[in-house]
Amino acid sequence: MKHPAMNSDDRRKFDALTTRRWRQRLLSWYDHNRRELPWRQDRDPYRVWLSEIMLQQTRVSAVLDHYCRFLRRFPTVQRLAAARESSVLAAWSGLGYYRRARMMHAAAKAIVKQHGGKFPGGIADLRALPGIGRYTAAAIASIVFNAPAAVVDGNVERVLGRVFGAGLAGEPLWQTAEALLSRRRPGDFNQAMMELGAVVCLPRQPRCSICPVFSLCATRGSLQQVKKPIRQNRRDIYYALDRRNSSIFLVQRPKHASLMPGLWELPEIPISSASRPFSLTVRHSITVTDYRVRVMRGPVPVQSRGRWVPKTRIPQLPLTGLARKILRQAQVI
Protein backbone atom coordinates (compact mmCIF):
# COMPACT_ATOMS: atom_id res chain seq x y z
CA MET A 1 0.00 0.00 0.00
CA LYS A 2 1.41 3.35 -0.99
CA HIS A 3 1.43 6.20 1.44
CA PRO A 4 -0.71 9.07 0.11
CA ALA A 5 1.02 12.18 -1.16
CA MET A 6 1.86 14.59 1.63
CA ASN A 7 1.34 18.30 1.51
CA SER A 8 3.72 20.76 3.17
CA ASP A 9 1.78 20.70 6.46
CA ASP A 10 2.12 16.89 6.77
CA ARG A 11 5.79 16.57 5.92
CA ARG A 12 6.98 16.40 9.50
CA LYS A 13 4.51 13.86 10.86
CA PHE A 14 2.68 10.61 10.14
CA ASP A 15 -0.77 9.76 11.37
CA ALA A 16 -0.99 7.18 14.16
CA LEU A 17 -1.56 4.21 11.84
CA THR A 18 1.34 5.08 9.55
CA THR A 19 3.61 5.66 12.55
CA ARG A 20 2.80 2.19 13.86
CA ARG A 21 3.51 0.67 10.44
CA TRP A 22 6.83 2.49 10.26
CA ARG A 23 7.92 1.19 13.66
CA GLN A 24 6.79 -2.38 12.98
CA ARG A 25 8.44 -2.64 9.57
CA LEU A 26 11.66 -1.00 10.65
CA LEU A 27 12.06 -3.09 13.82
CA SER A 28 11.19 -6.33 12.02
CA TRP A 29 13.80 -5.55 9.36
CA TYR A 30 16.38 -4.71 12.03
CA ASP A 31 15.71 -7.93 13.96
CA HIS A 32 16.45 -10.00 10.86
CA ASN A 33 19.16 -7.93 9.16
CA ARG A 34 21.19 -6.05 11.73
CA ARG A 35 24.94 -6.31 11.52
CA GLU A 36 26.69 -8.35 14.20
CA LEU A 37 28.86 -5.70 15.83
CA PRO A 38 30.86 -6.30 19.03
CA TRP A 39 29.19 -3.51 21.00
CA ARG A 40 25.78 -5.03 20.28
CA GLN A 41 26.56 -8.27 22.12
CA ASP A 42 25.26 -6.86 25.38
CA ARG A 43 24.03 -3.58 26.83
CA ASP A 44 27.15 -2.81 28.82
CA PRO A 45 27.20 1.01 29.17
CA TYR A 46 31.00 1.26 28.97
CA ARG A 47 31.12 -0.65 25.67
CA VAL A 48 28.17 1.23 24.18
CA TRP A 49 29.73 4.56 25.20
CA LEU A 50 33.12 3.59 23.77
CA SER A 51 31.57 2.58 20.44
CA GLU A 52 29.54 5.78 20.18
CA ILE A 53 32.60 7.97 20.81
CA MET A 54 34.72 6.01 18.34
CA LEU A 55 32.04 6.12 15.66
CA GLN A 56 31.83 9.91 15.70
CA GLN A 57 33.22 11.06 12.33
CA THR A 58 34.58 7.55 11.69
CA ARG A 59 33.24 4.61 9.65
CA VAL A 60 32.31 1.31 11.31
CA SER A 61 34.90 -0.58 9.24
CA ALA A 62 37.66 1.69 10.57
CA VAL A 63 36.52 1.33 14.18
CA LEU A 64 36.22 -2.46 14.60
CA ASP A 65 39.90 -3.30 15.16
CA HIS A 66 40.53 -0.20 17.26
CA TYR A 67 37.52 -0.98 19.44
CA CYS A 68 38.70 -4.50 20.24
CA ARG A 69 42.28 -3.42 20.90
CA PHE A 70 41.15 -0.55 23.13
CA LEU A 71 38.94 -2.86 25.18
CA ARG A 72 41.77 -5.33 25.68
CA ARG A 73 43.91 -2.53 27.07
CA PHE A 74 41.17 -0.79 29.06
CA PRO A 75 38.45 -3.40 29.74
CA THR A 76 36.57 -1.29 32.31
CA VAL A 77 35.85 2.36 32.97
CA GLN A 78 37.93 2.05 36.14
CA ARG A 79 40.99 0.91 34.17
CA LEU A 80 40.50 3.75 31.71
CA ALA A 81 40.18 6.32 34.48
CA ALA A 82 43.38 5.09 36.14
CA ALA A 83 45.45 5.15 32.94
CA ARG A 84 47.87 7.87 31.92
CA GLU A 85 46.67 10.17 29.15
CA SER A 86 49.64 9.18 26.98
CA SER A 87 48.58 5.53 27.21
CA VAL A 88 45.01 6.41 26.22
CA LEU A 89 46.22 8.45 23.25
CA ALA A 90 48.53 5.63 22.18
CA ALA A 91 45.64 3.16 22.21
CA TRP A 92 43.56 5.68 20.25
CA SER A 93 46.31 6.33 17.71
CA GLY A 94 45.10 5.89 14.15
CA LEU A 95 41.50 6.96 14.77
CA GLY A 96 42.20 10.70 14.60
CA TYR A 97 40.27 13.51 16.28
CA TYR A 98 42.27 12.96 19.48
CA ARG A 99 40.13 15.37 21.47
CA ARG A 100 37.57 12.55 21.63
CA ALA A 101 40.08 10.36 23.49
CA ARG A 102 41.00 13.13 25.91
CA MET A 103 37.36 13.88 26.67
CA MET A 104 36.62 10.18 27.10
CA HIS A 105 39.50 9.87 29.56
CA ALA A 106 38.19 12.87 31.52
CA ALA A 107 34.66 11.42 31.50
CA ALA A 108 35.94 8.08 32.82
CA LYS A 109 37.55 9.88 35.75
CA ALA A 110 34.30 11.73 36.45
CA ILE A 111 32.27 8.51 36.34
CA VAL A 112 34.60 6.88 38.85
CA LYS A 113 34.87 9.91 41.13
CA GLN A 114 31.32 11.28 40.99
CA HIS A 115 29.25 8.14 40.27
CA GLY A 116 31.21 5.38 41.96
CA GLY A 117 32.23 3.83 38.66
CA LYS A 118 28.64 3.33 37.47
CA PHE A 119 27.25 5.08 34.42
CA PRO A 120 24.40 7.47 35.19
CA GLY A 121 21.18 6.58 33.41
CA GLY A 122 19.66 10.05 33.15
CA ILE A 123 20.07 12.23 30.08
CA ALA A 124 21.06 15.29 32.11
CA ASP A 125 23.69 13.39 34.11
CA LEU A 126 25.15 11.85 30.96
CA ARG A 127 25.34 15.24 29.22
CA ALA A 128 27.21 16.65 32.20
CA LEU A 129 30.11 14.30 31.43
CA PRO A 130 32.98 15.61 29.26
CA GLY A 131 32.57 14.87 25.56
CA ILE A 132 28.96 13.66 25.78
CA GLY A 133 26.45 15.78 23.89
CA ARG A 134 22.80 15.40 23.03
CA TYR A 135 23.22 12.58 20.52
CA THR A 136 25.62 10.45 22.61
CA ALA A 137 23.56 10.88 25.78
CA ALA A 138 20.39 9.80 23.97
CA ALA A 139 22.16 6.83 22.38
CA ILE A 140 23.53 5.53 25.70
CA ALA A 141 20.31 6.18 27.61
CA SER A 142 18.09 4.46 25.04
CA ILE A 143 20.33 1.49 24.19
CA VAL A 144 21.49 0.72 27.74
CA PHE A 145 18.68 1.99 29.97
CA ASN A 146 15.71 1.79 27.56
CA ALA A 147 15.04 5.53 27.96
CA PRO A 148 12.57 6.98 25.41
CA ALA A 149 15.06 9.35 23.77
CA ALA A 150 15.50 9.65 20.01
CA VAL A 151 18.87 10.09 18.36
CA VAL A 152 19.80 12.15 15.33
CA ASP A 153 23.04 11.58 13.46
CA GLY A 154 23.89 12.01 9.79
CA ASN A 155 22.22 8.73 8.84
CA VAL A 156 18.99 9.54 10.67
CA GLU A 157 18.92 13.04 9.18
CA ARG A 158 19.23 11.61 5.66
CA VAL A 159 16.50 9.01 6.25
CA LEU A 160 14.03 11.53 7.65
CA GLY A 161 14.80 14.06 4.92
CA ARG A 162 13.93 11.51 2.25
CA VAL A 163 10.95 10.04 4.07
CA PHE A 164 9.22 13.38 4.53
CA GLY A 165 10.56 15.07 1.40
CA ALA A 166 11.81 18.02 3.38
CA GLY A 167 15.18 19.39 4.37
CA LEU A 168 14.76 18.97 8.12
CA ALA A 169 17.34 20.51 10.42
CA GLY A 170 17.76 21.70 13.99
CA GLU A 171 14.98 21.26 16.50
CA PRO A 172 12.29 20.23 13.94
CA LEU A 173 14.53 17.32 12.96
CA TRP A 174 14.84 16.15 16.57
CA GLN A 175 11.09 16.58 17.11
CA THR A 176 10.36 14.45 14.03
CA ALA A 177 12.69 11.71 15.29
CA GLU A 178 10.98 11.83 18.72
CA ALA A 179 7.54 11.48 17.13
CA LEU A 180 8.54 8.30 15.30
CA LEU A 181 10.41 6.70 18.21
CA SER A 182 9.20 3.38 19.55
CA ARG A 183 8.62 3.84 23.27
CA ARG A 184 8.58 0.06 23.74
CA ARG A 185 12.00 -0.54 22.12
CA PRO A 186 13.72 2.86 21.94
CA GLY A 187 17.29 1.52 21.86
CA ASP A 188 16.61 -0.98 19.09
CA PHE A 189 14.60 1.60 17.18
CA ASN A 190 17.43 4.16 17.30
CA GLN A 191 19.92 1.58 16.13
CA ALA A 192 17.53 0.50 13.38
CA MET A 193 17.21 4.07 12.11
CA MET A 194 20.98 4.49 12.02
CA GLU A 195 21.41 1.04 10.45
CA LEU A 196 18.89 1.89 7.73
CA GLY A 197 20.84 5.00 6.82
CA ALA A 198 24.18 3.19 6.96
CA VAL A 199 23.39 0.18 4.77
CA VAL A 200 20.22 0.97 2.77
CA CYS A 201 19.40 4.69 2.57
CA LEU A 202 22.86 5.55 1.27
CA PRO A 203 23.86 9.13 0.39
CA ARG A 204 24.40 8.69 -3.36
CA GLN A 205 22.86 5.37 -4.37
CA PRO A 206 20.07 4.42 -1.95
CA ARG A 207 19.09 0.74 -2.13
CA CYS A 208 15.37 1.40 -2.32
CA SER A 209 14.57 -2.08 -3.66
CA ILE A 210 15.39 -3.63 -0.27
CA CYS A 211 14.14 -0.81 1.96
CA PRO A 212 11.59 -2.07 4.51
CA VAL A 213 9.77 1.29 4.60
CA PHE A 214 9.93 2.16 0.90
CA SER A 215 6.15 2.48 0.54
CA LEU A 216 6.08 5.02 3.37
CA CYS A 217 8.74 7.24 1.82
CA ALA A 218 7.77 10.49 0.10
CA THR A 219 10.78 10.71 -2.21
CA ARG A 220 11.63 7.02 -2.81
CA GLY A 221 15.31 7.92 -2.62
CA SER A 222 15.13 10.79 -5.10
CA LEU A 223 15.94 13.55 -2.59
CA GLN A 224 19.65 14.18 -2.91
CA GLN A 225 21.61 16.22 -0.44
CA VAL A 226 23.14 18.96 -2.51
CA LYS A 227 26.43 20.07 -1.06
CA LYS A 228 28.79 22.56 -2.51
CA PRO A 229 31.99 20.74 -3.39
CA ILE A 230 34.88 21.67 -1.15
CA ARG A 231 37.97 22.74 -3.00
CA GLN A 232 40.96 20.72 -1.85
CA ASN A 233 44.25 22.47 -1.31
CA ARG A 234 47.45 20.68 -2.30
CA ARG A 235 50.69 20.94 -0.41
CA ASP A 236 54.08 19.21 -0.34
CA ILE A 237 55.69 18.55 3.04
CA TYR A 238 58.99 16.89 3.91
CA TYR A 239 60.08 14.65 6.78
CA ALA A 240 63.27 12.93 7.87
CA LEU A 241 63.42 9.27 8.86
CA ASP A 242 66.60 8.92 10.87
CA ARG A 243 67.63 5.52 12.25
CA ARG A 244 70.31 4.77 14.79
CA ASN A 245 70.80 1.12 15.66
CA SER A 246 67.30 0.02 16.67
CA SER A 247 65.92 3.49 17.38
CA ILE A 248 64.09 6.17 15.39
CA PHE A 249 64.38 9.92 15.99
CA LEU A 250 60.97 11.38 16.88
CA VAL A 251 59.73 14.75 18.08
CA GLN A 252 56.78 15.53 20.32
CA ARG A 253 54.28 18.23 19.43
CA PRO A 254 53.99 20.96 22.09
CA LYS A 255 51.48 20.34 24.86
CA HIS A 256 49.85 23.69 24.08
CA ALA A 257 49.59 23.11 20.32
CA SER A 258 46.12 23.67 18.89
CA LEU A 259 46.42 20.59 16.66
CA MET A 260 47.26 17.15 18.09
CA PRO A 261 49.01 18.40 21.26
CA GLY A 262 51.48 15.99 22.84
CA LEU A 263 51.52 13.51 19.95
CA TRP A 264 54.75 12.15 18.47
CA GLU A 265 55.83 12.47 14.85
CA LEU A 266 58.84 12.46 12.54
CA PRO A 267 60.80 15.73 12.34
CA GLU A 268 59.59 17.96 9.54
CA ILE A 269 62.35 19.47 7.39
CA PRO A 270 62.34 22.48 5.05
CA ILE A 271 62.74 21.75 1.36
CA SER A 272 66.09 23.57 1.42
CA SER A 273 67.41 20.88 3.78
CA ALA A 274 66.15 17.99 1.68
CA SER A 275 69.34 17.45 -0.28
CA ARG A 276 69.13 13.66 -0.47
CA PRO A 277 66.78 11.76 -2.79
CA PHE A 278 63.43 10.94 -1.23
CA SER A 279 63.03 7.28 -0.45
CA LEU A 280 59.33 7.33 0.35
CA THR A 281 56.25 9.23 -0.80
CA VAL A 282 52.99 9.11 1.14
CA ARG A 283 49.60 10.66 0.39
CA HIS A 284 47.74 12.11 3.34
CA SER A 285 44.58 14.22 3.65
CA ILE A 286 43.40 16.41 6.53
CA THR A 287 40.07 18.24 6.13
CA VAL A 288 40.49 20.38 2.98
CA THR A 289 44.19 19.77 2.32
CA ASP A 290 45.77 16.93 0.34
CA TYR A 291 49.41 16.44 1.28
CA ARG A 292 52.14 14.82 -0.75
CA VAL A 293 54.56 13.72 1.93
CA ARG A 294 58.20 13.19 0.94
CA VAL A 295 60.32 11.20 3.38
CA MET A 296 64.11 11.42 3.35
CA ARG A 297 66.18 8.75 5.05
CA GLY A 298 69.18 10.13 6.89
CA PRO A 299 70.26 12.56 9.61
CA VAL A 300 67.78 15.13 10.86
CA PRO A 301 68.70 18.83 10.87
CA VAL A 302 70.85 19.71 13.85
CA GLN A 303 68.23 22.12 15.25
CA SER A 304 65.62 19.37 15.57
CA ARG A 305 64.59 18.78 19.16
CA GLY A 306 63.45 15.27 19.90
CA ARG A 307 64.74 11.98 21.16
CA TRP A 308 65.73 8.53 20.02
CA VAL A 309 62.94 6.02 20.59
CA PRO A 310 63.54 2.24 20.45
CA LYS A 311 61.44 0.63 17.73
CA THR A 312 59.89 -1.71 20.28
CA ARG A 313 58.61 1.31 22.21
CA ILE A 314 57.11 3.19 19.25
CA PRO A 315 53.77 1.26 19.08
CA GLN A 316 53.07 2.33 22.68
CA LEU A 317 53.47 6.04 21.87
CA PRO A 318 50.58 8.32 20.85
CA LEU A 319 51.60 8.91 17.23
CA THR A 320 50.01 11.26 14.73
CA GLY A 321 48.11 9.47 11.99
CA LEU A 322 50.66 10.61 9.42
CA ALA A 323 53.61 9.36 11.50
CA ARG A 324 51.95 5.98 11.92
CA LYS A 325 51.31 5.80 8.17
CA ILE A 326 54.93 6.63 7.32
CA LEU A 327 56.40 4.21 9.85
CA ARG A 328 54.18 1.40 8.64
CA GLN A 329 55.09 1.99 5.01
CA ALA A 330 58.75 2.11 5.99
CA GLN A 331 58.20 -1.21 7.84
CA VAL A 332 59.35 0.26 11.13
CA ILE A 333 56.12 -0.80 12.89
C-alpha positions as CSV (number, residue, x, y, z in Angstrom):
1,M,0.0,0.0,0.0
2,K,1.4,3.3,-1.0
3,H,1.4,6.2,1.4
4,P,-0.7,9.1,0.1
5,A,1.0,12.2,-1.2
6,M,1.9,14.6,1.6
7,N,1.3,18.3,1.5
8,S,3.7,20.8,3.2
9,D,1.8,20.7,6.5
10,D,2.1,16.9,6.8
11,R,5.8,16.6,5.9
12,R,7.0,16.4,9.5
13,K,4.5,13.9,10.9
14,F,2.7,10.6,10.1
15,D,-0.8,9.8,11.4
16,A,-1.0,7.2,14.2
17,L,-1.6,4.2,11.8
18,T,1.3,5.1,9.6
19,T,3.6,5.7,12.5
20,R,2.8,2.2,13.9
21,R,3.5,0.7,10.4
22,W,6.8,2.5,10.3
23,R,7.9,1.2,13.7
24,Q,6.8,-2.4,13.0
25,R,8.4,-2.6,9.6
26,L,11.7,-1.0,10.7
27,L,12.1,-3.1,13.8
28,S,11.2,-6.3,12.0
29,W,13.8,-5.6,9.4
30,Y,16.4,-4.7,12.0
31,D,15.7,-7.9,14.0
32,H,16.4,-10.0,10.9
33,N,19.2,-7.9,9.2
34,R,21.2,-6.0,11.7
35,R,24.9,-6.3,11.5
36,E,26.7,-8.4,14.2
37,L,28.9,-5.7,15.8
38,P,30.9,-6.3,19.0
39,W,29.2,-3.5,21.0
40,R,25.8,-5.0,20.3
41,Q,26.6,-8.3,22.1
42,D,25.3,-6.9,25.4
43,R,24.0,-3.6,26.8
44,D,27.1,-2.8,28.8
45,P,27.2,1.0,29.2
46,Y,31.0,1.3,29.0
47,R,31.1,-0.6,25.7
48,V,28.2,1.2,24.2
49,W,29.7,4.6,25.2
50,L,33.1,3.6,23.8
51,S,31.6,2.6,20.4
52,E,29.5,5.8,20.2
53,I,32.6,8.0,20.8
54,M,34.7,6.0,18.3
55,L,32.0,6.1,15.7
56,Q,31.8,9.9,15.7
57,Q,33.2,11.1,12.3
58,T,34.6,7.6,11.7
59,R,33.2,4.6,9.6
60,V,32.3,1.3,11.3
61,S,34.9,-0.6,9.2
62,A,37.7,1.7,10.6
63,V,36.5,1.3,14.2
64,L,36.2,-2.5,14.6
65,D,39.9,-3.3,15.2
66,H,40.5,-0.2,17.3
67,Y,37.5,-1.0,19.4
68,C,38.7,-4.5,20.2
69,R,42.3,-3.4,20.9
70,F,41.1,-0.5,23.1
71,L,38.9,-2.9,25.2
72,R,41.8,-5.3,25.7
73,R,43.9,-2.5,27.1
74,F,41.2,-0.8,29.1
75,P,38.4,-3.4,29.7
76,T,36.6,-1.3,32.3
77,V,35.9,2.4,33.0
78,Q,37.9,2.0,36.1
79,R,41.0,0.9,34.2
80,L,40.5,3.7,31.7
81,A,40.2,6.3,34.5
82,A,43.4,5.1,36.1
83,A,45.4,5.2,32.9
84,R,47.9,7.9,31.9
85,E,46.7,10.2,29.2
86,S,49.6,9.2,27.0
87,S,48.6,5.5,27.2
88,V,45.0,6.4,26.2
89,L,46.2,8.4,23.3
90,A,48.5,5.6,22.2
91,A,45.6,3.2,22.2
92,W,43.6,5.7,20.2
93,S,46.3,6.3,17.7
94,G,45.1,5.9,14.1
95,L,41.5,7.0,14.8
96,G,42.2,10.7,14.6
97,Y,40.3,13.5,16.3
98,Y,42.3,13.0,19.5
99,R,40.1,15.4,21.5
100,R,37.6,12.5,21.6
101,A,40.1,10.4,23.5
102,R,41.0,13.1,25.9
103,M,37.4,13.9,26.7
104,M,36.6,10.2,27.1
105,H,39.5,9.9,29.6
106,A,38.2,12.9,31.5
107,A,34.7,11.4,31.5
108,A,35.9,8.1,32.8
109,K,37.6,9.9,35.8
110,A,34.3,11.7,36.4
111,I,32.3,8.5,36.3
112,V,34.6,6.9,38.9
113,K,34.9,9.9,41.1
114,Q,31.3,11.3,41.0
115,H,29.3,8.1,40.3
116,G,31.2,5.4,42.0
117,G,32.2,3.8,38.7
118,K,28.6,3.3,37.5
119,F,27.2,5.1,34.4
120,P,24.4,7.5,35.2
121,G,21.2,6.6,33.4
122,G,19.7,10.0,33.2
123,I,20.1,12.2,30.1
124,A,21.1,15.3,32.1
125,D,23.7,13.4,34.1
126,L,25.1,11.9,31.0
127,R,25.3,15.2,29.2
128,A,27.2,16.7,32.2
129,L,30.1,14.3,31.4
130,P,33.0,15.6,29.3
131,G,32.6,14.9,25.6
132,I,29.0,13.7,25.8
133,G,26.4,15.8,23.9
134,R,22.8,15.4,23.0
135,Y,23.2,12.6,20.5
136,T,25.6,10.5,22.6
137,A,23.6,10.9,25.8
138,A,20.4,9.8,24.0
139,A,22.2,6.8,22.4
140,I,23.5,5.5,25.7
141,A,20.3,6.2,27.6
142,S,18.1,4.5,25.0
143,I,20.3,1.5,24.2
144,V,21.5,0.7,27.7
145,F,18.7,2.0,30.0
146,N,15.7,1.8,27.6
147,A,15.0,5.5,28.0
148,P,12.6,7.0,25.4
149,A,15.1,9.4,23.8
150,A,15.5,9.7,20.0
151,V,18.9,10.1,18.4
152,V,19.8,12.2,15.3
153,D,23.0,11.6,13.5
154,G,23.9,12.0,9.8
155,N,22.2,8.7,8.8
156,V,19.0,9.5,10.7
157,E,18.9,13.0,9.2
158,R,19.2,11.6,5.7
159,V,16.5,9.0,6.3
160,L,14.0,11.5,7.7
161,G,14.8,14.1,4.9
162,R,13.9,11.5,2.3
163,V,10.9,10.0,4.1
164,F,9.2,13.4,4.5
165,G,10.6,15.1,1.4
166,A,11.8,18.0,3.4
167,G,15.2,19.4,4.4
168,L,14.8,19.0,8.1
169,A,17.3,20.5,10.4
170,G,17.8,21.7,14.0
171,E,15.0,21.3,16.5
172,P,12.3,20.2,13.9
173,L,14.5,17.3,13.0
174,W,14.8,16.1,16.6
175,Q,11.1,16.6,17.1
176,T,10.4,14.5,14.0
177,A,12.7,11.7,15.3
178,E,11.0,11.8,18.7
179,A,7.5,11.5,17.1
180,L,8.5,8.3,15.3
181,L,10.4,6.7,18.2
182,S,9.2,3.4,19.5
183,R,8.6,3.8,23.3
184,R,8.6,0.1,23.7
185,R,12.0,-0.5,22.1
186,P,13.7,2.9,21.9
187,G,17.3,1.5,21.9
188,D,16.6,-1.0,19.1
189,F,14.6,1.6,17.2
190,N,17.4,4.2,17.3
191,Q,19.9,1.6,16.1
192,A,17.5,0.5,13.4
193,M,17.2,4.1,12.1
194,M,21.0,4.5,12.0
195,E,21.4,1.0,10.4
196,L,18.9,1.9,7.7
197,G,20.8,5.0,6.8
198,A,24.2,3.2,7.0
199,V,23.4,0.2,4.8
200,V,20.2,1.0,2.8
201,C,19.4,4.7,2.6
202,L,22.9,5.5,1.3
203,P,23.9,9.1,0.4
204,R,24.4,8.7,-3.4
205,Q,22.9,5.4,-4.4
206,P,20.1,4.4,-2.0
207,R,19.1,0.7,-2.1
208,C,15.4,1.4,-2.3
209,S,14.6,-2.1,-3.7
210,I,15.4,-3.6,-0.3
211,C,14.1,-0.8,2.0
212,P,11.6,-2.1,4.5
213,V,9.8,1.3,4.6
214,F,9.9,2.2,0.9
215,S,6.2,2.5,0.5
216,L,6.1,5.0,3.4
217,C,8.7,7.2,1.8
218,A,7.8,10.5,0.1
219,T,10.8,10.7,-2.2
220,R,11.6,7.0,-2.8
221,G,15.3,7.9,-2.6
222,S,15.1,10.8,-5.1
223,L,15.9,13.5,-2.6
224,Q,19.6,14.2,-2.9
225,Q,21.6,16.2,-0.4
226,V,23.1,19.0,-2.5
227,K,26.4,20.1,-1.1
228,K,28.8,22.6,-2.5
229,P,32.0,20.7,-3.4
230,I,34.9,21.7,-1.2
231,R,38.0,22.7,-3.0
232,Q,41.0,20.7,-1.8
233,N,44.3,22.5,-1.3
234,R,47.4,20.7,-2.3
235,R,50.7,20.9,-0.4
236,D,54.1,19.2,-0.3
237,I,55.7,18.5,3.0
238,Y,59.0,16.9,3.9
239,Y,60.1,14.6,6.8
240,A,63.3,12.9,7.9
241,L,63.4,9.3,8.9
242,D,66.6,8.9,10.9
243,R,67.6,5.5,12.3
244,R,70.3,4.8,14.8
245,N,70.8,1.1,15.7
246,S,67.3,0.0,16.7
247,S,65.9,3.5,17.4
248,I,64.1,6.2,15.4
249,F,64.4,9.9,16.0
250,L,61.0,11.4,16.9
251,V,59.7,14.8,18.1
252,Q,56.8,15.5,20.3
253,R,54.3,18.2,19.4
254,P,54.0,21.0,22.1
255,K,51.5,20.3,24.9
256,H,49.8,23.7,24.1
257,A,49.6,23.1,20.3
258,S,46.1,23.7,18.9
259,L,46.4,20.6,16.7
260,M,47.3,17.1,18.1
261,P,49.0,18.4,21.3
262,G,51.5,16.0,22.8
263,L,51.5,13.5,20.0
264,W,54.7,12.2,18.5
265,E,55.8,12.5,14.9
266,L,58.8,12.5,12.5
267,P,60.8,15.7,12.3
268,E,59.6,18.0,9.5
269,I,62.3,19.5,7.4
270,P,62.3,22.5,5.0
271,I,62.7,21.7,1.4
272,S,66.1,23.6,1.4
273,S,67.4,20.9,3.8
274,A,66.2,18.0,1.7
275,S,69.3,17.5,-0.3
276,R,69.1,13.7,-0.5
277,P,66.8,11.8,-2.8
278,F,63.4,10.9,-1.2
279,S,63.0,7.3,-0.4
280,L,59.3,7.3,0.3
281,T,56.3,9.2,-0.8
282,V,53.0,9.1,1.1
283,R,49.6,10.7,0.4
284,H,47.7,12.1,3.3
285,S,44.6,14.2,3.7
286,I,43.4,16.4,6.5
287,T,40.1,18.2,6.1
288,V,40.5,20.4,3.0
289,T,44.2,19.8,2.3
290,D,45.8,16.9,0.3
291,Y,49.4,16.4,1.3
292,R,52.1,14.8,-0.8
293,V,54.6,13.7,1.9
294,R,58.2,13.2,0.9
295,V,60.3,11.2,3.4
296,M,64.1,11.4,3.3
297,R,66.2,8.7,5.1
298,G,69.2,10.1,6.9
299,P,70.3,12.6,9.6
300,V,67.8,15.1,10.9
301,P,68.7,18.8,10.9
302,V,70.9,19.7,13.9
303,Q,68.2,22.1,15.2
304,S,65.6,19.4,15.6
305,R,64.6,18.8,19.2
306,G,63.5,15.3,19.9
307,R,64.7,12.0,21.2
308,W,65.7,8.5,20.0
309,V,62.9,6.0,20.6
310,P,63.5,2.2,20.4
311,K,61.4,0.6,17.7
312,T,59.9,-1.7,20.3
313,R,58.6,1.3,22.2
314,I,57.1,3.2,19.2
315,P,53.8,1.3,19.1
316,Q,53.1,2.3,22.7
317,L,53.5,6.0,21.9
318,P,50.6,8.3,20.8
319,L,51.6,8.9,17.2
320,T,50.0,11.3,14.7
321,G,48.1,9.5,12.0
322,L,50.7,10.6,9.4
323,A,53.6,9.4,11.5
324,R,51.9,6.0,11.9
325,K,51.3,5.8,8.2
326,I,54.9,6.6,7.3
327,L,56.4,4.2,9.8
328,R,54.2,1.4,8.6
329,Q,55.1,2.0,5.0
330,A,58.8,2.1,6.0
331,Q,58.2,-1.2,7.8
332,V,59.4,0.3,11.1
333,I,56.1,-0.8,12.9
